Amino acid sequence: SSGINAEYGEHWEVYSEDERSEFLFLLFKLLVLGGPICQYDDTIERYLEVAKSLYKELVTVQKNTMTNQVEIASSVFKVSAWDEDICWFPGDEHAQTFCYLILDPVNRTCSALSHDFGKGIW
């Protein structure tokens, strides 16, 4: 998991900066890193399957009638609320604390995906 966690990871340079900013990569990274009581899997296939499935649920694509190419219709925004030096939402500045809003203009919907690392439901 350290290979995609930070610039000093062993596989970090395999991915370009553009690739690392893609929503699919961010989902994959969050799944691989897991949570405080995560039991890691030794194979990458399960992470890829879940990331792909989650991505397909959140992002809408459509065919461009002019180019006949499939294009992403959704827009993804990482959101937070700050007051001076304090992040009120979604929480602390941990790499696995996030809130993404996914706007779908085709279906006119907005989905939210958020997590506050280390804050369980108990």
N, C-alpha and C positions, 0 to 999 in steps of 0.2 A: 504493500500500500504506500510505502514511502516514495516510490517512484513517481507518483502523480500528486503528491502532497505539497511539495515545495521545490523551489528552484534548485536546491542542492540534492534532490532525489536522483536516484540512479537512472531513471528513464525520462526525466523531465524534458530534456532537449529533443526527445523523439518527436514531441508535439510542437508545432509552431505556435506562436502567440495567438494567431487567429483561431487555430483549432482549440486551444485551451480556453478561449472565450465563448465557444459554441455551447449552447444550452445542453445538448446531448452529452458533451464532455463533462459539463458541470454536474449533471445528474449521475453519470457514471462515477465521477470522483466522489460524490457524496455517498453513494452506495458502497464503494470500495472502502472508504475510510470508516464508515459505520458510526456507531455510538460508543459510549463509555463501557458498555458491557457486550460489545459486538464479538461474535464468534466468527472469525474470518474463514472464508472458503479457500481451498487451495487451487481451485480452477477458476479461470476468468469467465468461462462460458455463462455461468449463472448470473454474474454481474451484468454481462452484456445483454442477456435476455431480459432481465428486469429493467435495465436502463432503456432499452429499445421499447419495451411495452409501455413504460411510464411516459416516455417521450411521445409515443403514438396517441396516448390518451390525452395528453395536454396540448399538443401542437396540431394545427390543421394545415393541410396542404391542399392546393388546387392546381388544376391544369391551366396554364396560360394559353388562351385560344390563339394568340398571335404567334407564339414560338413553339407551341405544342409541348412545352417543358413543364414538368411538375415543379411548383414553387411553394415555398413556405408562406402561408397567408398570415399566420399568427405573429404577434410581436411579444417579446418577452422582456420584462423589466424587473431588475432587482431593486427593491424599494426598502427604504429605512427612514426613520424619523429621528432627527437630531435636535438637541438644544445645547448650543455651545459645544462642550466636550462630552456630552452624555448621549448615548444612543438609547432612546426610549423604546424603539421598536425596530427590529424584532428582538433585540437584546444585546448582549455583549458582542464584542468584535471577534468572536471565535470563528475560525474558517468554516465551521459547520453550522453556524447560526445564520439563517437567511430567510428572506421572503421574496418570492418571485410572483409577479402577476403576469398571466398569459392572456393577452387580448386576442380574441378570435373575431375578425370582422365578418367572416362568412356566416357564422351562426349567431353572431352578436352576443357573445358571452365573454365573461372574464372568469378565469380560474386562478386560484391562489394555491401556492405550495410554500409552506413555511416550516421552520424548525428552529427551536431554541436549544442549542446543545447543552446537554447536562440537566435539563429541566424535564423530569419525568412526569408521568401522570399521577404518581403516588404522593 
